[in-house]
Amino acid sequence: MPPRTTDSTPERRDDDRVPSTGPEPETAGEREGGAAAGAGAGSGKGGDGTSGARPAEPGAGHTAPTPAPAGEDGDDTDQRVAAMRRAADGGRRWRALHLAGCAVLLAVAVTGGAVAVGGGQDGGTGVDAVSAAGALSPGDLARGDLDAGIASLQKHLRAQPRDFGGWSTLGVAYVEQARTKGDPSRYPQAERALRRSLDLEPGNDQALAGQAALAAARHDFPGALDHADRALKQNPYNERALCTRIDALVELGRYDDAAKAADTADDRRPGVPVFTRYAYVHELRGDVRTARSVLERALGSASAPADVAYVATSLGQLAWNQGEYKTALGHYARALAADDAYLPALEGRARAQAASGDRAAAVTGLEQVVARFPLPGPLVALGELYEDRGADGDRAKAGDQYALVDAWTALARAGGANTDLETALAAADHGDKEEALRSARAEWDRRHSVHTADALAWALHVNGRDEEALPYARRATATGYRNAVFLYHRGVIERATGDERGARTHLQAALDLNPGFSPLGAREARTALKDLEGNR
């Protein structure tokens, strides 16, 4: 989502309320070398902390922070994953892992910026040079070899340390890298680069929009909204700020406001970034038909591989949510044809394979995903597939995956991210139930989205507090969002409160919508329905 500069002319479309398409950067590059990870900032769903000391201007008794050469991201990622796996290696003891593994994970997070030194390359596809005037835009970085692009950008900033635009672009690239690589230790690096940009040019909209994206990535949605609004006061057509504003409103549960923000963004900056958000707002309100139509139109006009992978994956996820597994697999195939390493498509394909009955391919696919990017979603999905398979050693393998979620949580928190929602969802089924409830309550205090309502309802249920859980389960399904997990949770909670009719309705609805929504949950839903029918 490249920022719109203040001298840009707004693009407009005809007044048919269906947005047109444009580029969406979906990859990120190398980390800033030579800088230790500092205190966290805010970006997506959590706390927007600040570093203890802002970079000083040159000539004021300090030297400007200078990016060191970029290294090989694959080697760095392998080291990070290996460290997490070593920390979890005897895992299956959830609390013991948390205590013993944190030291390793924090060391990875703190030293991560210093690992990538040397070996950088200045060349790359389409981004082998940096203009003296203003370096590369995030869009340029995404359309070419991002690692090489960031290496070039770092080289440029060593020569031109007062280029505020270059610093803002570098900060945004780190945010993208953290998101796409699953590496929260990049967030403090992004924060420093964005603060440097604002030190050099206070109030510049590119850096403010970058801070909004950083806050959203860290789950500090009020902070993201504030930064986005500040950026839009400077430049009403800043695409990144417009998109992050939609994201923040969605995650805060302000869906009517999010719909208005999506319309505004579509008027000002029609393109793939706005397009996909426009579709998601409609999906959350139960309008799957419009969401699909918008995404199909976007895919039809997408040309860059990053755009094709991004939109095709969104279509695949939409189809999977509706239980349309063959269609979902077709979309994931198209996404992977455009980018065979695109993580969301790889994960989505594995989930669709599992739901279609091809568990062997699903396990293999998710093993490949978590070997490179051990994120909570695929870790839990793989663990549940192991549990469902039940072969020798599978229970221990599943425990290792759940333990790695805790390891990732420690790393994310070290990078300043709020992980309460992820903690609540994973721990409710596979960890400390009391911790799940604490985390869910904390997240609900910050935001009232359908996802936090569902997480709190389920955390209350697993702690035996079903009467208290039921209003939250109802709220999670109140917008019309077609999500089989939400329906399943509500049905289980209704059964526990004695509402057998409601339980049958919602358990059946979950299975009718997406019968393979979870290898364990779907099995339990079918068992519960059978028991309920026997009681009639």
C-alpha positions as CSV (number, residue, x, y, z in Angstrom):
1,M,0.0,0.0,0.0
2,P,2.3,2.8,-1.2
3,P,1.6,6.2,0.4
4,R,0.0,8.9,-1.7
5,T,2.1,12.0,-1.9
6,T,0.6,15.4,-1.1
7,D,1.0,16.6,-4.7
8,S,-0.8,13.7,-6.2
9,T,-4.1,14.1,-8.0
10,P,-6.9,11.9,-6.7
11,E,-8.1,9.1,-8.9
12,R,-11.9,8.8,-9.3
13,R,-14.2,6.2,-10.8
14,D,-17.8,6.1,-12.0
15,D,-20.4,6.1,-9.2
16,D,-21.3,2.4,-9.2
17,R,-20.1,1.8,-5.6
18,V,-18.0,-1.2,-6.8
19,P,-14.3,-0.2,-6.4
20,S,-11.8,-0.6,-9.1
21,T,-8.4,-2.3,-8.7
22,G,-4.8,-1.3,-8.1
23,P,-1.5,-2.5,-6.8
24,E,-1.0,-4.0,-3.3
25,P,2.5,-4.7,-2.0
26,E,2.4,-8.0,-0.2
27,T,6.0,-8.8,0.4
28,A,8.8,-7.3,2.5
29,G,12.5,-7.3,2.6
30,E,15.6,-7.4,4.7
31,R,15.9,-6.2,8.2
32,E,17.8,-3.1,9.2
33,G,21.3,-4.3,10.1
34,G,23.4,-3.2,13.1
35,A,20.6,-2.0,15.4
36,A,19.4,-3.9,18.5
37,A,15.7,-4.1,19.0
38,G,14.4,-1.4,21.3
39,A,11.2,-0.8,23.1
40,G,8.1,-1.5,21.1
41,A,5.7,0.8,19.4
42,G,2.2,0.2,18.2
43,S,0.7,-1.2,15.1
44,G,-2.4,-3.3,14.8
45,K,-4.0,-4.5,17.9
46,G,-1.9,-3.8,20.9
47,G,0.0,-1.2,22.8
48,D,1.6,1.7,21.0
49,G,4.7,2.1,23.0
50,T,7.6,4.3,22.1
51,S,11.3,3.9,22.2
52,G,13.2,5.4,25.1
53,A,15.3,7.8,23.0
54,R,14.4,9.3,19.7
55,P,17.2,9.5,17.1
56,A,19.0,12.8,17.3
57,E,19.6,15.2,14.4
58,P,23.1,15.2,12.9
59,G,25.2,18.0,14.3
60,A,23.4,18.0,17.7
61,G,26.1,16.0,19.5
62,H,24.9,12.7,18.1
63,T,25.2,10.9,14.8
64,A,22.2,9.8,12.8
65,P,21.3,6.1,12.9
66,T,22.7,4.5,9.8
67,P,21.4,1.3,8.4
68,A,23.9,-1.4,8.0
69,P,24.0,-3.8,5.0
70,A,21.2,-6.2,4.7
71,G,22.0,-9.9,4.9
72,E,20.3,-13.1,3.8
73,D,16.8,-13.2,5.2
74,G,16.5,-16.9,4.7
75,D,19.4,-17.6,7.0
76,D,18.1,-15.2,9.6
77,T,14.7,-16.7,9.5
78,D,16.1,-20.2,9.8
79,Q,18.0,-19.1,12.9
80,R,14.9,-17.6,14.5
81,V,12.8,-20.6,13.8
82,A,15.5,-22.9,15.1
83,A,15.7,-20.9,18.3
84,M,12.0,-21.1,18.8
85,R,12.0,-24.9,18.2
86,R,14.9,-25.4,20.6
87,A,13.0,-23.4,23.2
88,A,9.9,-25.6,22.6
89,D,11.9,-28.9,22.3
90,G,10.5,-30.7,25.4
91,G,7.4,-28.6,25.0
92,R,4.2,-30.3,26.1
93,R,4.8,-28.5,29.5
94,W,3.1,-25.3,28.6
95,R,4.1,-23.2,31.6
96,A,7.6,-24.6,31.8
97,L,8.2,-23.7,28.2
98,H,7.0,-20.2,28.7
99,L,9.5,-19.6,31.5
100,A,12.4,-21.5,30.0
101,G,12.0,-20.3,26.4
102,C,11.5,-16.6,27.0
103,A,15.2,-16.0,27.5
104,V,16.1,-17.6,24.1
105,L,13.3,-15.8,22.3
106,L,14.0,-12.4,23.8
107,A,17.7,-12.8,22.8
108,V,16.5,-13.5,19.3
109,A,14.3,-10.5,19.3
110,V,16.9,-8.2,20.8
111,T,19.8,-9.3,18.6
112,G,17.8,-9.9,15.4
113,G,18.7,-6.6,13.9
114,A,22.4,-7.3,14.3
115,V,22.3,-10.7,12.7
116,A,21.9,-9.5,9.1
117,V,25.3,-8.0,8.3
118,G,27.2,-8.3,5.0
119,G,26.1,-10.3,2.0
120,G,23.7,-7.7,0.9
121,Q,23.0,-7.2,-2.8
122,D,22.3,-4.0,-4.6
123,G,20.7,-5.6,-7.6
124,G,17.3,-7.0,-8.1
125,T,14.4,-7.3,-10.4
126,G,13.1,-3.9,-11.1
127,V,14.6,-2.3,-8.0
128,D,18.3,-2.3,-8.5
129,A,18.8,1.4,-8.1
130,V,17.7,4.1,-5.7
131,S,17.1,7.6,-6.9
132,A,19.0,10.3,-5.2
133,A,15.8,12.3,-4.7
134,G,13.7,10.0,-2.6
135,A,14.7,6.3,-2.7
136,L,12.0,3.7,-3.4
137,S,8.4,3.6,-2.6
138,P,6.9,0.6,-0.8
139,G,5.1,-0.2,-4.0
140,D,8.3,-0.3,-5.9
141,L,9.8,-2.6,-3.3
142,A,6.9,-5.0,-3.5
143,R,6.9,-5.2,-7.3
144,G,10.6,-6.2,-7.4
145,D,13.0,-8.1,-5.3
146,L,12.2,-6.7,-1.9
147,D,15.3,-7.9,-0.2
148,A,17.5,-6.3,-2.8
149,G,15.3,-3.2,-2.8
150,I,15.7,-2.7,0.9
151,A,19.5,-3.3,0.7
152,S,19.6,-0.5,-1.9
153,L,17.5,1.7,0.3
154,Q,19.8,1.2,3.2
155,K,22.8,2.0,1.0
156,H,21.0,5.2,0.0
157,L,20.3,6.2,3.6
158,R,23.9,5.7,4.6
159,A,24.8,8.3,1.9
160,Q,21.7,10.5,2.4
161,P,20.8,10.2,6.1
162,R,18.5,13.2,6.0
163,D,16.1,11.8,3.4
164,F,12.9,11.7,5.4
165,G,11.0,9.9,2.6
166,G,13.6,7.2,2.5
167,W,13.3,6.7,6.3
168,S,9.5,6.4,6.1
169,T,9.7,3.9,3.3
170,L,12.2,1.8,5.2
171,G,9.9,1.9,8.2
172,V,6.9,0.7,6.2
173,A,9.0,-2.0,4.6
174,Y,9.9,-3.4,8.0
175,V,6.3,-3.4,9.0
176,E,5.5,-5.4,5.8
177,Q,8.4,-7.7,6.5
178,A,7.2,-8.4,10.0
179,R,3.7,-9.2,8.8
180,T,4.7,-11.4,5.8
181,K,7.6,-13.1,7.4
182,G,6.0,-13.6,10.8
183,D,8.8,-11.8,12.6
184,P,7.6,-9.3,15.3
185,S,11.2,-8.4,16.1
186,R,11.1,-6.1,13.1
187,Y,8.6,-3.8,14.7
188,P,11.1,-1.8,16.9
189,Q,13.2,-1.3,13.8
190,A,10.2,0.1,11.9
191,E,9.5,2.4,14.8
192,R,13.0,3.9,14.8
193,A,13.0,4.4,11.1
194,L,9.6,6.2,11.2
195,R,10.6,8.3,14.1
196,R,13.7,9.3,12.2
197,S,11.6,10.4,9.3
198,L,9.4,12.6,11.6
199,D,12.4,14.1,13.3
200,L,13.6,15.2,9.9
201,E,10.2,16.3,8.6
202,P,7.7,16.7,11.4
203,G,4.1,15.8,10.4
204,N,5.0,14.2,7.0
205,D,2.0,12.0,6.0
206,Q,4.1,9.1,4.8
207,A,5.7,8.5,8.2
208,L,2.4,9.1,10.0
209,A,0.7,6.5,7.7
210,G,3.6,4.2,8.5
211,Q,3.0,4.7,12.2
212,A,-0.6,3.8,11.6
213,A,0.4,0.6,9.9
214,L,2.8,-0.2,12.7
215,A,0.2,0.4,15.3
216,A,-2.2,-1.9,13.5
217,A,0.4,-4.6,13.1
218,R,0.9,-4.5,16.9
219,H,-2.8,-4.6,17.5
220,D,-3.0,-1.1,18.9
221,F,-6.1,-0.1,16.9
222,P,-7.0,3.1,18.7
223,G,-3.4,4.2,18.0
224,A,-3.7,3.1,14.4
225,L,-6.9,5.1,14.0
226,D,-5.3,8.2,15.5
227,H,-2.1,8.0,13.4
228,A,-4.2,7.4,10.2
229,D,-6.4,10.4,11.0
230,R,-3.3,12.6,11.5
231,A,-1.9,11.4,8.2
232,L,-5.2,12.1,6.3
233,K,-5.2,15.6,7.7
234,Q,-1.9,16.2,5.9
235,N,-2.9,14.3,2.8
236,P,-6.5,13.1,2.4
237,Y,-5.4,10.8,-0.5
238,N,-2.8,8.8,1.4
239,E,-3.6,5.2,0.4
240,R,-1.9,3.5,3.3
241,A,-3.7,5.8,5.9
242,L,-7.1,5.3,4.2
243,C,-6.6,1.5,4.3
244,T,-5.3,1.4,7.9
245,R,-8.2,3.5,9.0
246,I,-10.6,0.8,7.6
247,D,-8.6,-1.9,9.3
248,A,-8.7,-0.1,12.7
249,L,-12.4,0.5,12.6
250,V,-13.1,-3.1,11.6
251,E,-10.9,-4.4,14.5
252,L,-12.6,-2.1,16.9
253,G,-15.9,-3.5,15.9
254,R,-17.2,-0.2,14.5
255,Y,-18.5,-1.9,11.3
256,D,-20.9,0.9,10.2
257,D,-18.0,3.4,10.5
258,A,-15.7,1.0,8.6
259,A,-18.2,0.7,5.8
260,K,-18.3,4.5,5.5
261,A,-14.5,4.6,5.6
262,A,-14.3,2.0,2.8
263,D,-16.6,4.1,0.6
264,T,-14.5,7.2,1.2
265,A,-11.3,5.3,0.5
266,D,-12.8,3.9,-2.7
267,D,-13.7,7.4,-3.9
268,R,-10.3,8.8,-3.2
269,R,-7.9,5.9,-4.0
270,P,-9.6,3.0,-5.8
271,G,-7.3,0.0,-6.0
272,V,-6.6,-3.5,-4.7
273,P,-5.7,-2.4,-1.2
274,V,-9.0,-0.6,-0.8
275,F,-10.8,-3.2,-2.9
276,T,-10.0,-6.1,-0.6
277,R,-11.0,-4.2,2.5
278,Y,-14.2,-3.1,0.9
279,A,-15.0,-6.8,0.3
280,Y,-14.1,-7.8,3.8
281,V,-16.4,-5.2,5.4
282,H,-19.3,-6.6,3.3
283,E,-18.4,-10.2,4.3
284,L,-18.4,-9.2,8.0
285,R,-22.0,-8.0,7.6
286,G,-23.1,-11.2,5.9
287,D,-23.0,-9.9,2.3
288,V,-20.9,-12.6,0.8
289,R,-22.3,-12.0,-2.7
290,T,-21.0,-8.5,-2.9
291,A,-17.7,-9.5,-1.3
292,R,-17.1,-12.2,-3.9
293,S,-18.1,-9.9,-6.8
294,V,-15.7,-7.2,-5.7
295,L,-12.9,-9.7,-5.3
296,E,-13.5,-11.3,-8.6
297,R,-13.5,-8.0,-10.3
298,A,-10.2,-7.2,-8.6
299,L,-8.6,-10.4,-9.7
300,G,-9.7,-9.9,-13.3
301,S,-7.8,-6.7,-13.5
302,A,-4.8,-7.7,-11.4
303,S,-1.6,-8.1,-13.3
304,A,1.4,-7.9,-10.9
305,P,2.1,-11.3,-9.3
306,A,1.8,-9.8,-5.8
307,D,-1.7,-8.5,-6.6
308,V,-2.8,-11.8,-8.2
309,A,-1.6,-13.8,-5.2
310,Y,-3.1,-11.4,-2.7
311,V,-6.6,-11.2,-4.3
312,A,-6.8,-14.9,-5.3
313,T,-6.0,-15.9,-1.7
314,S,-8.7,-13.6,-0.4
315,L,-11.1,-15.3,-2.8
316,G,-9.9,-18.7,-1.6
317,Q,-10.5,-17.7,2.0
318,L,-14.0,-16.5,1.2
319,A,-14.8,-19.7,-0.6
320,W,-13.4,-21.8,2.3
321,N,-15.5,-20.0,4.8
322,Q,-18.6,-21.0,2.8
323,G,-17.5,-24.7,2.6
324,E,-16.7,-24.4,-1.2
325,Y,-13.4,-26.3,-1.0
326,K,-13.0,-27.1,-4.7
327,T,-13.4,-23.5,-5.5
328,A,-11.1,-22.5,-2.7
329,L,-8.4,-24.8,-4.0
330,G,-8.7,-23.3,-7.5
331,H,-8.1,-19.8,-6.1
332,Y,-5.2,-21.0,-4.0
333,A,-3.7,-22.7,-7.1
334,R,-3.9,-19.4,-9.0
335,A,-2.3,-17.5,-6.1
336,L,0.6,-20.0,-5.9
337,A,1.0,-19.9,-9.7
338,A,1.7,-16.2,-9.2
339,D,3.9,-16.6,-6.1
340,D,4.7,-20.1,-5.1
341,A,6.0,-19.0,-1.7
342,Y,3.0,-16.9,-0.7
343,L,2.4,-18.0,2.9
344,P,-1.4,-17.3,3.2
345,A,-2.1,-19.3,0.1
346,L,0.0,-22.2,1.3
347,E,-1.8,-22.2,4.6
348,G,-5.2,-21.8,3.0
349,R,-4.6,-24.6,0.5
350,A,-3.6,-27.0,3.4
351,R,-6.8,-26.1,5.3
352,A,-8.9,-26.7,2.2
353,Q,-7.1,-30.0,1.5
354,A,-7.9,-31.1,5.1
355,A,-11.5,-30.1,4.8
356,S,-11.8,-32.0,1.5
357,G,-10.5,-35.2,3.1
358,D,-6.9,-35.1,1.9
359,R,-5.4,-35.0,5.3
360,A,-2.0,-36.3,4.2
361,A,-1.5,-33.4,1.8
362,A,-2.7,-31.0,4.4
363,V,-0.3,-32.2,7.1
364,T,2.6,-32.0,4.6
365,G,1.6,-28.5,3.5
366,L,1.3,-27.2,7.0
367,E,4.5,-28.8,8.1
368,Q,6.2,-26.9,5.3
369,V,4.5,-23.7,6.4
370,V,5.4,-23.9,10.1
371,A,8.9,-25.1,9.3
372,R,9.5,-21.6,7.8
373,F,7.0,-19.4,9.5
374,P,5.8,-20.8,12.9
375,L,2.7,-18.5,13.3
376,P,-0.2,-19.3,15.7
377,G,-2.8,-20.1,13.1
378,P,-1.0,-22.8,11.2
379,L,0.7,-24.2,14.3
380,V,-2.7,-24.8,15.9
381,A,-4.2,-26.2,12.6
382,L,-1.3,-28.6,12.3
383,G,-1.5,-29.7,15.9
384,E,-5.2,-30.4,15.5
385,L,-4.5,-32.5,12.4
386,Y,-2.0,-34.5,14.3
387,E,-4.5,-35.0,17.1
388,D,-7.2,-36.1,14.7
389,R,-4.8,-38.5,12.9
390,G,-3.8,-40.1,16.1
391,A,-0.8,-42.1,14.9
392,D,2.1,-43.1,17.1
393,G,3.8,-39.9,18.3
394,D,1.1,-37.6,17.0
395,R,0.0,-36.5,20.5
396,A,3.5,-35.4,21.2
397,K,3.8,-33.7,17.8
398,A,0.6,-31.8,18.5
399,G,1.9,-30.7,21.9
400,D,5.0,-29.3,20.2
401,Q,3.0,-27.2,17.9
402,Y,0.9,-25.7,20.7
403,A,4.1,-25.0,22.7
404,L,5.5,-23.1,19.8
405,V,2.5,-20.8,19.9
406,D,3.6,-19.8,23.3
407,A,7.1,-19.2,22.0
408,W,5.8,-17.0,19.2
409,T,3.7,-15.1,21.8
410,A,6.8,-14.3,23.8
411,L,8.6,-13.1,20.7
412,A,5.7,-10.9,19.6
413,R,5.4,-9.3,23.0
414,A,9.2,-8.6,22.9
415,G,8.5,-6.7,19.7
416,G,5.8,-4.6,21.4
417,A,2.8,-6.4,20.0
418,N,-0.4,-7.2,21.9
419,T,-1.1,-10.9,21.6
420,D,-4.1,-11.3,23.8
421,L,-6.5,-12.5,21.1
422,E,-4.1,-15.1,19.8
423,T,-3.3,-16.2,23.4
424,A,-7.0,-16.5,24.2
425,L,-7.9,-18.6,21.1
426,A,-5.0,-21.0,21.4
427,A,-5.0,-21.4,25.2
428,A,-8.7,-22.0,25.4
429,D,-8.4,-25.3,23.6
430,H,-4.8,-26.2,24.0
431,G,-3.3,-24.4,27.0
432,D,-4.0,-22.6,30.2
433,K,-7.7,-22.0,30.4
434,E,-7.5,-19.4,33.1
435,E,-4.9,-17.5,31.0
436,A,-7.2,-17.8,28.0
437,L,-9.9,-16.0,30.0
438,R,-7.6,-13.3,31.3
439,S,-6.4,-12.6,27.8
440,A,-9.9,-12.6,26.3
441,R,-11.2,-10.2,28.9
442,A,-8.2,-7.9,28.4
443,E,-8.8,-7.8,24.6
444,W,-12.6,-7.2,25.1
445,D,-11.7,-4.2,27.3
446,R,-9.8,-2.8,24.3
447,R,-12.2,-3.6,21.4
448,H,-15.6,-5.1,20.7
449,S,-15.3,-6.9,17.4
450,V,-17.1,-10.1,16.6
451,H,-13.7,-12.0,16.9
452,T,-13.1,-10.7,20.4
453,A,-16.7,-11.5,21.4
454,D,-16.3,-15.1,20.1
455,A,-12.9,-15.5,21.9
456,L,-14.4,-14.2,25.2
457,A,-17.4,-16.4,24.9
458,W,-15.3,-19.5,24.3
459,A,-12.9,-18.7,27.1
460,L,-15.8,-18.3,29.5
461,H,-17.2,-21.6,28.3
462,V,-14.0,-23.6,28.8
463,N,-13.9,-22.1,32.3
464,G,-17.4,-23.4,33.1
465,R,-19.1,-20.0,32.9
466,D,-21.7,-20.6,30.2
467,E,-24.4,-18.3,31.3
468,E,-22.0,-15.5,31.2
469,A,-20.6,-16.7,27.9
470,L,-23.9,-16.8,26.0
471,P,-24.5,-13.1,25.4
472,Y,-21.0,-12.8,23.9
473,A,-21.6,-15.8,21.7
474,R,-24.8,-14.2,20.4
475,R,-23.0,-11.0,19.8
476,A,-20.3,-12.8,17.8
477,T,-23.0,-14.0,15.4
478,A,-25.1,-10.8,15.4
479,T,-23.7,-9.1,12.3
480,G,-24.6,-11.9,9.9
481,Y,-20.9,-12.9,9.4
482,R,-20.9,-16.4,8.1
483,N,-18.3,-18.1,10.3
484,A,-18.7,-21.8,11.2
485,V,-16.5,-21.6,14.2
486,F,-18.6,-18.8,15.7
487,L,-21.8,-20.9,15.1
488,Y,-20.1,-24.0,16.6
489,H,-19.1,-22.1,19.7
490,R,-22.6,-20.7,20.1
491,G,-24.2,-24.1,19.7
492,V,-21.9,-25.7,22.3
493,I,-22.6,-22.9,24.8
494,E,-26.3,-23.1,24.2
495,R,-26.2,-26.8,24.9
496,A,-24.4,-26.2,28.1
497,T,-27.0,-23.7,29.2
498,G,-29.9,-26.1,28.5
499,D,-31.1,-24.5,25.3
500,E,-31.1,-27.7,23.2
501,R,-33.2,-26.2,20.4
502,G,-30.7,-23.3,19.9
503,A,-27.8,-25.8,20.2
504,R,-29.2,-28.0,17.4
505,T,-29.9,-25.0,15.2
506,H,-26.4,-23.5,15.5
507,L,-24.4,-26.7,15.5
508,Q,-26.2,-27.8,12.3
509,A,-25.7,-24.4,10.8
510,A,-21.9,-24.6,11.4
511,L,-21.7,-28.0,9.7
512,D,-24.0,-27.0,6.8
513,L,-21.9,-23.9,6.2
514,N,-18.4,-25.4,6.5
515,P,-18.4,-29.1,7.5
516,G,-14.6,-29.1,7.6
517,F,-14.1,-25.9,9.6
518,S,-11.9,-27.7,12.1
519,P,-10.7,-31.3,12.3
520,L,-11.5,-31.5,16.0
521,G,-14.3,-29.0,16.2
522,A,-16.3,-30.4,13.4
523,R,-16.1,-33.9,14.9
524,E,-17.2,-32.6,18.3
525,A,-20.1,-30.7,16.6
526,R,-21.3,-33.9,14.9
527,T,-21.1,-35.9,18.2
528,A,-23.0,-33.2,20.1
529,L,-25.7,-33.2,17.4
530,K,-26.0,-36.9,17.6
531,D,-26.4,-36.8,21.4
532,L,-29.0,-34.0,21.1
533,E,-31.0,-36.0,18.6
534,G,-30.9,-39.0,20.9
535,N,-32.4,-36.9,23.7
536,R,-35.4,-35.8,21.7
